Amino acid sequence: MISPEDLIALVRNYNPKTNADKIAEAFAYGEEMHAGQFRHSGERYFSHPVAVAALLTEQRLDDATIITALLHDTIEDTKASYEEVVSRFGLEVAELVDGVTKLTNLQLSSRETKQAENFRKLFMAMSKDLRVILVKLADRLHNMRTIKAMRPEKQAQKARETMDIYAPLAGRMGMQWMREELEDLAFKVLNPEGRQSIIRRFVTLQRETGDVIHRITGDMRVELEKAGIEAEVFGRAKKPYSIWRKMQAKDQGFSRLSDIYGFRVITQCEEDSYRALGCIHQRWRAVPGRFKDYISQPKSNGYRSIHTTVSGRDGKRVEVQIRTRQMHDVAETGVAAHWSYRDGVRSQNPFAVDPAKWIASLTEQFDAEEDHDEFLEAVKLEMYSDQVFCFTPKGDVTKLPKGATPIDFAYAIHTRIGHACVGAKIDGIRVPLWTRIRNGQSVEVITAEGQTPQVSWLEIATTGKARTAIRRALREADRARFVKLGRELARSAFEHVGRKSTDKTLETAARALRIVSVNELLAQLGAAEITAHDVVQAVYPELSSQDGDVISPRRAVIGLEVGQSFERAPCCQPLPGERIIGITYRGRGVVVHTADCDRLGEFEEQPERWVDVHWHSGTHPAAYGVTLELTVGNDAGVLGRICTLIGEKKANISDLEFLDRKPDFYRLMINVELRDVEQLHSLMLTLEAESDVAEVARFREKPEKRLISG
């Protein structure tokens, strides 16, 4: 463990005006509070907070963050209190320590809904002060560096949590070096054999080719000196986990992987960065499709750099990053650059991102997600995504995740534009909405009045913002539709027992069912979350049908006028439980069709003949015929087995007709009598599972067959 003087010296290296006395006081206080506590390794526990503070000095962070690191476990694990920390070190430090304590208590790796709640708390803590997560990341990094002292099962749990949550979060914040180290340390626990095999191959490669990094670094320096460009050049091999991920993504072995070395050129100014790029491309051949200019199009966390991949010695590909010193500072510390000190004052780095704006861009859609799974999906979409840059027709730049579509682009501009989107043009050419946008393309959204989001858009959209907005719009549209349907179902159900569905009646039902409002009651009724029987019974228990009652076929449909009869349309053979539409016929009453019946198109211009009807919500007898078309194998006993299966599902066969006989199969039509659509689905699933049944479908007459005339 380093001494307080050594820690203060580390801070003084970048902040000569540091409050050394306050840091020394925090060091002494933390040491006193943790006295007698030890880590799993046997070391004094206080060595851990000191190591975390030392890690944060590498990011040149302010005194408050360093002091927070020294005290970050005191409130949780010692007799220290929040009030005492306030009195000794001030409100700012106390709130930071309290924030880190709360994060430590979150079980972020939980697979239950608690994980989503805790992610919300994580982002809430980040939004208050991002330094909380900086301390937590340093805390996790030191714990991962010393993880060997933990029990194996605890190691695995911490490593998985690190890989799933903390490493991606560090990357999203622009702290790429920390992401890589956290991933590699977790990889070492989760797959030690895989990591060791990559290290062995690296050693073999180095033995065969010599020190590639030293040679290429030297070559680059020579080329830059020739051009009179003052720059530093560094090279390194990629981390084992980074190599492993590339092998998995590309499904390639180590020997076929090319870009396993990375080089960094740090220039004095932006102009020199582009000149350096020219030198490197003159000396080595650029690999097509592997160039990104994050200087002119920076990432949302402030990251700026030019990325290119070139073919180096022996045809090996190497990745080169080129940026200025200020850009490099942001690339190393990411969003933390906002707090970085240089020469005793807060660094005035023009490329540092305002943490408040960054966290707002990250979390703006999260609060809208009520569903836990949807919230976690939105979080992970935001945390794991790489970016592409595209242009509006006016030339404005829009940043989107890799794989984004015109739907994502439309919602990125404005939610209203997204909702009204009907099409898009990319580089002036009309494209489908599922087209993936590529870097540098110009995207134009085509909108139309009256357009509303479609369910299929959820399969097309890739950004959390777009998916959240689509879900919200669909929920609102569904709710309005369900309320309307629920009101009609309630009216019919109450009429069926000789009562009226008034506002007061519905309010009484809502109270009895403990539902917050009448509208919510109707929405649940329309969405089939509750039944009309439940609503009637809540108000008139003595009048509602008992569960054992069977609905007579004569009164199976509600919504008819007094004395009006109905019959089922033979073209679609509707069953209880299906959405139905009634069409009036002179002298015949109402003919009931399924809501998706093709024949309904014939009556579009005769709205006066349409009747809003519904099946009674009770139990129906097996008296409703439906015709099934089957294709079955022509083997002994097949037909007998099929008839047995139908009988086992409590369905009666009323007719059977062979349509086609071939040496190896039969096509036949079977008419079965059923209770409702649920029994139909159950029967069809059973038949589909039979190995000798090649195909089963519900028979529907084509529109041109006119069996019913008005």
C-alpha positions in Angstrom: 0.0 0.0 0.0 1.4 3.4 -0.9 1.8 6.1 1.7 -0.3 9.3 1.9 2.7 11.3 0.8 3.1 9.1 -2.3 -0.6 9.5 -3.2 -0.4 13.3 -2.8 2.7 13.3 -5.0 0.7 11.5 -7.7 -2.0 14.2 -7.5 0.6 17.0 -7.5 2.0 15.7 -10.8 -1.0 17.1 -12.6 -2.5 19.5 -9.9 0.2 21.4 -8.0 -2.6 23.4 -6.3 -4.2 20.3 -4.7 -5.5 20.5 -1.1 -2.8 18.1 0.3 -4.0 18.5 3.9 -7.6 17.4 3.0 -6.3 14.4 1.1 -4.0 13.5 4.0 -6.9 13.9 6.4 -9.1 11.6 4.3 -6.3 9.1 4.1 -6.0 9.0 7.9 -9.7 8.9 8.5 -10.2 6.0 6.0 -7.3 4.1 7.6 -8.8 4.6 11.1 -12.3 3.5 10.0 -11.0 0.3 8.2 -8.6 -0.6 11.0 -8.8 -4.3 11.8 -10.5 -5.2 8.4 -8.8 -7.4 5.9 -9.3 -8.5 2.3 -9.7 -12.1 1.1 -6.0 -12.0 0.2 -5.0 -11.2 3.8 -4.0 -7.6 3.0 -5.2 -4.7 5.1 -8.6 -3.7 3.7 -7.6 0.0 3.4 -5.1 -0.9 0.7 -8.1 -1.3 -1.7 -9.5 2.3 -1.4 -5.9 3.6 -1.6 -5.3 1.6 -4.9 -8.7 3.0 -6.3 -7.6 6.6 -5.5 -4.2 5.9 -7.2 -6.0 4.6 -10.3 -8.1 7.8 -10.5 -4.9 9.9 -10.4 -4.0 8.3 -13.7 -7.1 10.1 -15.1 -6.0 13.4 -13.4 -9.2 13.7 -11.5 -10.1 16.4 -9.0 -9.5 16.3 -5.2 -13.2 15.5 -4.4 -13.0 12.4 -6.5 -9.7 11.3 -5.0 -11.1 11.8 -1.5 -14.3 9.9 -2.4 -12.1 7.0 -3.5 -10.4 6.9 -0.1 -13.7 6.9 1.7 -15.9 5.0 -0.7 -16.4 2.0 1.6 -16.6 3.8 4.9 -20.3 4.5 5.1 -21.1 0.9 4.1 -18.5 -1.1 5.9 -17.5 0.9 9.0 -19.0 2.9 11.9 -18.6 6.1 9.8 -21.9 7.9 9.1 -23.0 10.2 6.2 -23.4 13.1 8.7 -19.8 12.7 9.9 -18.4 12.6 6.3 -20.4 15.8 5.7 -19.0 17.6 8.7 -15.4 16.5 8.0 -15.2 16.7 4.2 -18.2 18.6 3.0 -21.5 17.9 1.3 -20.0 17.3 -2.2 -17.8 14.4 -1.0 -20.5 13.0 1.3 -23.0 12.8 -1.6 -20.4 11.2 -3.9 -19.5 8.6 -1.2 -23.2 7.9 -0.6 -23.7 7.5 -4.4 -20.9 4.9 -4.6 -22.3 3.1 -1.6 -25.7 2.8 -3.2 -24.1 1.5 -6.5 -22.1 -1.1 -4.6 -25.4 -2.5 -3.1 -27.0 -2.9 -6.5 -27.2 -6.5 -7.8 -26.7 -5.6 -11.5 -26.2 -9.2 -12.6 -29.6 -10.4 -11.3 -31.6 -12.1 -14.0 -34.9 -10.9 -12.5 -36.9 -7.7 -12.9 -34.8 -6.4 -10.0 -31.9 -6.0 -12.6 -34.0 -3.4 -14.5 -34.9 -1.5 -11.4 -31.2 -1.4 -10.4 -30.2 -0.2 -13.8 -32.6 2.7 -13.4 -30.9 3.5 -10.1 -27.5 3.2 -11.7 -28.4 5.8 -14.4 -30.1 7.9 -11.8 -26.9 8.0 -9.8 -24.9 8.8 -12.9 -27.2 11.6 -13.9 -26.7 13.3 -10.5 -22.9 13.2 -10.7 -20.9 11.1 -13.2 -17.9 11.0 -10.8 -19.8 8.3 -8.9 -19.5 5.9 -11.7 -15.8 6.9 -12.3 -15.0 5.8 -8.7 -17.1 2.7 -9.1 -15.3 1.7 -12.4 -11.9 2.2 -10.7 -13.2 0.2 -7.7 -14.3 -2.7 -10.1 -10.9 -2.5 -12.0 -8.9 -3.0 -8.8 -11.2 -5.8 -7.6 -10.8 -7.5 -11.0 -7.0 -7.1 -10.8 -7.1 -8.9 -7.3 -9.9 -11.3 -8.0 -7.8 -14.5 -7.5 -8.3 -14.2 -3.7 -12.1 -14.7 -4.1 -14.0 -18.0 -4.1 -14.3 -19.5 -7.6 -18.1 -19.0 -7.7 -17.7 -15.4 -6.6 -15.0 -14.8 -9.2 -17.3 -16.1 -12.0 -20.2 -13.9 -10.8 -18.1 -10.8 -10.6 -16.4 -11.5 -14.0 -19.8 -12.0 -15.7 -21.1 -8.8 -14.2 -18.0 -7.0 -15.4 -18.2 -8.3 -18.9 -22.0 -7.6 -19.2 -22.2 -4.2 -17.5 -19.1 -2.4 -16.4 -16.8 -3.0 -19.4 -19.4 -1.8 -21.9 -20.2 1.1 -19.7 -16.6 2.1 -19.6 -16.4 1.9 -23.4 -19.6 3.9 -23.8 -18.0 6.6 -21.6 -15.0 6.7 -24.0 -12.6 5.0 -21.5 -11.5 2.4 -24.0 -8.3 1.4 -22.2 -10.4 0.5 -19.1 -13.0 -1.4 -21.2 -10.2 -3.5 -22.7 -8.6 -4.3 -19.4 -11.9 -5.1 -17.6 -12.9 -7.4 -20.5 -9.5 -9.1 -20.5 -9.5 -9.6 -16.7 -13.1 -11.1 -16.9 -12.0 -13.2 -19.9 -9.2 -14.6 -17.8 -11.8 -15.9 -15.2 -14.5 -17.0 -17.6 -12.4 -18.7 -20.2 -8.8 -19.2 -19.0 -8.0 -21.9 -21.6 -9.1 -19.7 -24.5 -7.1 -16.7 -23.2 -4.0 -18.9 -22.6 -4.2 -20.4 -26.1 -4.2 -16.8 -27.7 -1.2 -15.8 -25.6 0.7 -19.0 -26.6 0.0 -18.2 -30.3 1.2 -14.6 -29.8 4.5 -16.0 -28.4 4.8 -18.4 -31.3 4.1 -15.6 -33.8 6.6 -13.3 -32.2 9.2 -16.1 -32.4 8.5 -16.6 -36.1 8.3 -12.9 -37.2 10.4 -11.1 -34.7 9.3 -7.8 -33.0 6.8 -6.6 -35.6 5.7 -3.7 -33.3 9.2 -2.3 -33.0 9.8 -2.5 -36.8 6.6 -0.9 -37.9 6.8 1.8 -35.2 10.3 2.6 -36.5 9.1 2.7 -40.1 6.3 5.1 -39.3 8.6 7.5 -37.4 10.9 7.6 -40.4 8.0 8.5 -42.8 6.7 11.2 -40.5 10.2 12.7 -40.0 10.7 12.8 -43.8 7.4 14.8 -44.0 8.5 17.2 -41.2 5.6 16.1 -39.0 6.3 16.1 -35.3 4.5 13.2 -33.7 4.7 10.3 -31.2 4.2 6.8 -32.4 3.1 3.9 -30.2 2.4 0.3 -31.1 0.8 -2.7 -29.2 -0.7 -6.1 -29.7 -4.5 -6.2 -29.2 -5.7 -7.7 -25.9 -6.5 -11.4 -25.8 -10.2 -10.9 -25.4 -10.3 -8.4 -28.3 -8.6 -11.1 -30.5 -11.0 -13.7 -29.2 -14.0 -11.5 -30.0 -12.7 -11.0 -33.6 -12.2 -14.7 -34.0 -15.8 -15.4 -32.9 -17.3 -12.6 -35.0 -15.4 -13.5 -38.2 -15.4 -17.3 -37.5 -11.7 -17.4 -38.2 -8.7 -19.1 -36.5 -5.9 -17.0 -35.1 -3.6 -17.7 -38.1 -6.1 -16.2 -40.5 -6.8 -13.1 -38.3 -4.9 -10.1 -39.7 -5.4 -6.9 -37.7 -4.0 -8.1 -34.3 -1.6 -5.1 -33.9 -2.6 -1.5 -33.3 -0.6 1.7 -33.7 -1.3 5.2 -32.5 0.1 8.4 -33.9 -0.2 11.5 -31.6 0.3 14.8 -33.5 0.6 18.4 -32.5 -2.4 19.7 -34.3 -5.4 18.6 -36.4 -3.8 19.6 -39.7 -0.8 17.3 -38.9 -3.2 14.4 -38.2 -4.4 14.6 -41.8 -0.9 15.0 -43.1 0.2 12.0 -41.1 -2.7 10.0 -42.7 -1.4 11.0 -46.1 2.2 9.8 -45.2 0.9 6.4 -44.0 -1.3 5.8 -47.0 1.6 6.7 -49.3 3.9 4.2 -47.6 1.4 1.4 -47.0 -1.6 0.3 -49.0 -4.9 1.2 -47.3 -7.5 -1.6 -46.8 -10.8 -0.6 -48.5 -13.8 -0.1 -46.2 -11.6 0.2 -43.0 -11.4 4.0 -42.8 -13.3 6.2 -40.3 -12.9 9.9 -39.6 -14.0 10.5 -36.1 -12.3 13.9 -36.1 -14.8 15.5 -38.5 -17.6 13.3 -37.1 -16.9 12.7 -33.4 -18.6 10.2 -31.2 -21.2 11.3 -28.6 -18.7 10.8 -25.8 -16.3 13.3 -27.4 -14.0 10.7 -29.0 -12.1 12.1 -32.0 -9.6 10.1 -34.0 -8.8 9.0 -37.5 -8.9 5.2 -37.9 -7.4 3.4 -40.9 -6.2 -0.1 -41.6 -3.2 -0.7 -43.8 -1.3 -3.7 -45.1 2.1 -3.7 -43.3 5.1 -5.9 -43.5 4.5 -9.4 -44.9 1.0 -8.4 -45.9 -0.2 -8.3 -42.3 -2.9 -5.8 -41.6 -2.4 -3.2 -38.9 -4.8 -0.7 -37.5 -3.6 2.9 -37.1 -5.3 5.6 -35.0 -4.2 9.2 -35.6 -5.2 12.1 -33.3 -3.9 15.2 -31.5 -2.7 15.3 -27.8 -6.0 16.9 -26.7 -8.0 14.4 -28.6 -5.8 11.6 -27.1 -6.6 12.9 -23.5 -10.3 12.6 -24.2 -9.8 9.2 -25.8 -8.0 8.0 -22.7 -10.4 9.4 -20.1 -13.6 9.8 -22.2 -16.4 11.7 -20.4 -14.1 11.9 -17.3 -12.0 14.5 -19.3 -14.5 17.1 -18.1 -12.9 16.9 -14.6 -9.3 16.3 -15.6 -6.7 18.8 -14.2 -3.5 20.0 -15.8 -1.1 22.4 -14.2 -3.4 23.0 -11.2 -6.5 24.1 -13.1 -9.4 22.2 -14.7 -8.3 21.2 -18.2 -9.9 23.5 -20.8 -10.0 20.7 -23.4 -12.2 21.8 -26.2 -13.1 18.2 -27.1 -14.3 17.2 -23.6 -18.0 16.5 -23.5 -20.4 18.0 -20.9 -21.3 15.0 -18.8 -24.8 16.3 -18.2 -25.5 16.4 -21.9 -23.9 13.0 -22.4 -26.0 11.3 -19.7 -29.1 13.0 -21.0 -28.5 11.6 -24.5 -27.9 8.2 -23.0 -31.0 8.1 -20.8 -33.6 10.2 -22.5 -35.8 7.3 -23.5 -35.2 5.1 -20.5 -37.8 6.6 -18.3 -40.5 6.0 -20.9 -40.0 2.3 -20.7 -42.3 0.7 -18.1 -41.7 -2.9 -19.1 -38.5 -4.3 -17.5 -37.4 -6.3 -20.5 -37.9 -3.4 -22.8 -36.0 -1.1 -20.5 -33.0 -3.5 -20.3 -33.1 -3.9 -24.1 -32.9 -0.1 -24.5 -30.0 0.1 -22.1 -28.0 -2.5 -23.8 -28.8 -1.1 -27.3 -27.3 2.2 -26.1 -24.3 0.7 -24.3 -23.1 -1.8 -26.9 -23.7 0.1 -30.1 -21.0 1.3 -32.5 -21.9 4.3 -34.7 -22.5 5.4 -38.3 -22.7 9.0 -39.5 -25.3 10.0 -42.1 -26.6 13.3 -43.4 -30.0 15.0 -43.7 -30.9 16.5 -47.1 -29.7 19.9 -45.7 -26.3 18.4 -44.9 -26.7 18.2 -41.1 -24.9 15.2 -39.5 -26.9 12.5 -37.6 -25.2 9.9 -35.5 -26.9 6.4 -35.3 -25.8 3.0 -34.1 -24.3 0.5 -36.6 -27.2 -1.3 -38.4 -29.6 1.6 -38.0 -32.5 2.0 -40.6 -34.4 4.9 -42.0 -37.0 4.4 -39.2 -34.2 5.1 -36.6 -33.1 8.1 -38.6 -36.7 9.5 -38.7 -37.1 9.2 -34.9 -33.6 10.6 -34.4 -34.8 13.8 -36.1 -38.1 14.0 -34.2 -40.7 11.6 -32.8 -43.4 13.3 -34.9 -41.4 12.6 -38.1 -40.9 9.0 -37.0 -44.6 8.4 -36.4 -45.5 9.8 -39.9 -42.8 7.9 -41.8 -44.0 6.0 -44.9 -40.8 5.6 -46.8 -37.2 6.9 -47.3 -34.6 7.8 -49.9 -30.9 7.0 -49.5 -28.7 9.1 -51.7 -31.8 10.0 -53.7 -33.0 6.5 -54.3 -36.2 5.1 -52.8 -35.4 2.2 -50.4 -37.4 -0.1 -48.1 -37.6 1.0 -44.5 -35.5 -2.0 -43.3 -32.4 -0.9 -45.4 -29.3 -0.5 -43.2 -27.7 2.9 -43.4 -24.0 3.1 -44.1 -21.5 5.8 -43.2 -21.7 9.0 -45.3 -25.1 8.3 -46.9 -27.7 11.1 -47.2 -31.1 10.0 -45.9 -34.4 11.7 -46.7 -37.6 10.6 -44.8 -40.9 10.6 -46.7 -43.9 11.3 -44.4 -47.7 11.2 -44.9 -50.5 12.7 -42.9 -52.5 10.0 -41.0 -49.7 7.5 -40.9 -49.2 5.8 -37.5 -46.4 3.5 -36.3 -46.8 -0.2 -37.3 -46.0 -3.2 -35.1 -43.6 -4.5 -37.8 -41.4 -1.4 -37.2 -40.3 -2.9 -33.9 -38.4 -5.5 -36.0 -36.9 -2.8 -38.2 -35.8 -0.2 -35.6 -32.5 -0.7 -33.8 -32.2 2.4 -31.5 -33.7 2.5 -28.0 -35.2 5.9 -28.8 -37.1 4.6 -31.9 -38.3 1.4 -30.3 -39.5 3.2 -27.2 -41.4 5.8 -29.2 -43.0 3.1 -31.4 -44.1 1.0 -28.4 -45.5 4.0 -26.7 -47.6 5.0 -29.8 -48.8 1.4 -30.2 -49.8 1.2 -26.6 -51.8 4.5 -26.9 -53.5 3.4 -30.1 -54.3 -0.1 -28.7 -55.7 1.5 -25.5 -58.1 3.8 -27.4 -59.3 0.8 -29.5 -59.6 -1.5 -26.4 -61.6 1.2 -24.5 -64.0 1.5 -27.4 -64.4 -2.3 -27.8 -64.7 -2.8 -24.0 -67.5 -0.2 -23.8 -69.5 -2.2 -26.5 -68.8 -5.5 -24.8 -69.9 -4.1 -21.4 -73.1 -2.7 -23.0 -74.0 -6.0 -24.6 -73.1 -8.0 -21.5 -75.4 -5.9 -19.2 -78.2 -5.9 -21.8 -77.9 -9.7 -21.9 -79.0 -9.8 -18.2 -81.6 -7.1 -18.6 -79.6 -4.2 -17.2 -77.9 -1.0 -18.6 -74.2 -0.2 -18.7 -74.2 3.3 -17.2 -71.2 5.3 -16.0 -72.3 4.6 -12.4 -72.6 0.9 -13.1 -69.1 0.8 -14.6 -67.6 2.8 -11.7 -69.1 0.3 -9.3 -67.6 -2.6 -11.3 -64.2 -0.9 -11.3 -64.3 -0.4 -7.5 -65.3 -4.0 -6.9 -62.6 -5.3 -9.2 -60.0 -2.9 -7.7 -59.3 -1.2 -11.0 -58.2 2.4 -10.9 -60.7 3.9 -13.4 -63.6 3.2 -15.7 -61.4 3.7 -18.7 -58.9 1.2 -17.4 -61.7 -1.3 -16.7 -62.9 -0.9 -20.4 -59.3 -1.2 -21.7 -58.8 -4.4 -19.8 -62.1 -5.7 -21.0 -61.4 -4.8 -24.6 -57.9 -6.4 -24.4 -59.4 -9.6 -22.9 -57.5 -9.2 -19.7 -60.9 -9.5 -17.9 -64.2 -10.9 -19.2 -67.6 -9.3 -19.5 -68.8 -12.1 -17.1 -66.3 -10.7 -14.5 -67.7 -7.1 -15.0 -71.4 -8.2 -14.7 -70.7 -10.4 -11.7 -68.9 -7.6 -9.9 -72.2 -5.6 -9.9 -74.9 -8.2 -10.2 -73.5 -11.5 -8.9 -77.0 -12.9 -8.6 -77.7 -12.3 -12.4 -74.5 -13.3 -14.0 -74.2 -16.8 -15.6 -72.5 -19.5 -13.6 -69.3 -20.9 -14.9 -71.0 -24.3 -15.5 -73.8 -22.8 -17.7 -73.6 -23.5 -21.4 -74.7 -20.8 -23.9 -77.5 -21.8 -26.2 -76.6 -21.5 -29.9 -79.8 -19.3 -30.2 -78.4 -16.6 -27.9 -74.6 -17.1 -28.7 -74.3 -13.7 -30.4 -74.9 -10.4 -28.6 -75.6 -7.1 -30.3 -78.6 -8.2 -32.2 -81.9 -6.4 -32.1 -84.9 -7.9 -30.3 -86.3 -10.8 -32.3 -83.3 -10.7 -34.8 -81.8 -14.1 -35.7 -78.3 -14.9 -37.0 -76.5 -17.6 -39.0 -72.8 -18.3 -39.5 -71.4 -17.5 -42.9 -70.2 -20.8 -44.6 -67.4 -18.9 -46.4 -65.4 -18.4 -43.1 -67.3 -20.5 -40.5 -66.7 -18.2 -37.5 -66.3 -19.7 -34.1 -67.0 -18.4 -30.6 -63.9 -16.5 -29.4 -63.2 -14.9 -32.8 -63.8 -11.2 -33.7 -67.0 -11.2 -35.8 -68.9 -8.8 -38.1 -72.6 -9.0 -38.9 -74.1 -8.3 -42.3 -77.9 -7.8 -42.5 -79.9 -9.7 -45.2 -83.6 -9.1 -46.0 -85.7 -11.9 -44.6 -82.7 -13.8 -43.2 -81.6 -11.6 -40.2 -77.8 -11.3 -39.7 -75.1 -13.4 -41.3 -72.0 -13.5 -39.1 -68.5 -13.4 -40.7 -65.0 -13.5 -39.1 -63.5 -10.0 -39.0 -60.8 -11.1 -41.5 -63.1 -12.7 -44.0 -62.4 -11.8 -47.6 -66.1 -11.6 -48.4 -66.5 -8.5 -46.3 -64.8 -6.5 -49.0 -68.0 -6.9 -51.1 -69.9 -4.8 -48.5 -67.5 -1.9 -48.1 -69.8 0.5 -49.9 -72.9 -0.6 -47.9 -72.0 0.4 -44.3 -75.7 0.5 -43.3 -75.7 -3.3 -43.5 -72.9 -3.8 -41.0 -73.8 -4.8 -37.4 -71.3 -4.7 -34.5 -71.7 -8.1 -32.9 -69.8 -10.3 -30.5 -69.9 -13.8 -29.2 -71.2 -14.3 -25.7 -68.3 -14.7 -23.3 -69.6 -17.9 -21.6 -69.1 -21.6 -22.4 -70.4 -22.8 -25.7 -71.5 -26.3 -26.8 -69.5 -28.2 -29.5 -72.1 -27.3 -32.1 -70.2 -25.2 -34.6 -68.9 -26.8 -37.7 -65.5 -26.0 -39.2 -63.9 -27.6 -42.2 -60.2 -28.6 -42.2 -58.1 -29.4 -45.2 -55.5 -32.2 -44.6 -52.8 -33.7 -46.6 -51.8 -37.1 -45.1 -49.5 -40.0 -45.9 -51.1 -42.9 -47.8 -50.2 -45.6 -45.3 -52.2 -48.2 -43.4 -53.9 -47.0 -40.3 -53.2 -43.2 -40.9 -56.8 -42.2 -41.3 -57.8 -44.2 -38.2 -55.1 -42.5 -36.1 -56.3 -39.0 -37.3 -59.9 -39.8 -36.4 -58.8 -41.0 -33.0 -56.8 -37.8 -32.4 -59.8 -35.7 -33.3 -62.0 -37.7 -30.9 -59.5 -37.3 -28.1 -59.7 -33.5 -28.5 -63.5 -33.9 -27.8 -64.4 -32.9 -31.4 -67.1 -34.7 -33.4 -66.5 -35.5 -37.2 -69.7 -34.7 -39.1 -68.5 -35.2 -42.6 -65.4 -36.4 -44.5 -64.6 -36.0 -48.2 -61.5 -37.1 -50.3 -60.3 -34.4 -52.7 -57.3 -36.2 -54.2 -55.8 -39.7 -53.9 -52.2 -40.2 -54.9 -49.9 -43.3 -54.4 -48.1 -41.6 -51.5 -50.6 -39.1 -50.1 -54.3 -38.2 -49.7 -55.9 -34.8 -49.7 -59.2 -34.7 -47.8 -61.7 -32.3 -46.1 -63.0 -33.1 -42.6 -65.9 -31.2 -41.1 -65.6 -31.2 -37.3 -68.0 -29.7 -34.7 -66.2 -27.5 -32.1 -66.9 -25.3 -29.0 -64.7 -22.3 -29.9 -61.6 -21.1 -31.6 -59.4 -22.2 -28.7 -60.5 -25.8 -29.3 -59.8 -25.4 -33.0 -56.2 -24.2 -32.4 -55.6 -27.0 -30.0 -56.9 -29.6 -32.5 -54.8 -28.1 -35.4 -51.6 -28.2 -33.2 -52.3 -31.8 -32.3 -52.8 -32.7 -36.0 -49.7 -30.8 -37.1 -47.6 -32.7 -34.6 -48.7 -36.1 -36.1 -45.8 -37.4 -38.3 -48.1 -38.6 -41.1 -49.9 -35.3 -41.5 -48.0 -33.2 -44.1 -50.3 -30.2 -43.9 -53.4 -29.0 -42.1 -55.3 -25.8 -42.8 -58.7 -24.2 -42.0 -60.8 -24.2 -45.2 -61.9 -20.8 -46.4 -64.0 -20.2 -49.5 -62.7 -17.8 -52.1 -64.6 -14.5 -52.5 -65.8 -15.4 -56.0 -67.9 -18.2 -54.6 -71.2 -16.5 -53.7 -73.1 -18.9 -51.4 -75.0 -16.1 -49.6 -76.9 -13.5 -51.5 -78.5 -10.3 -50.2 
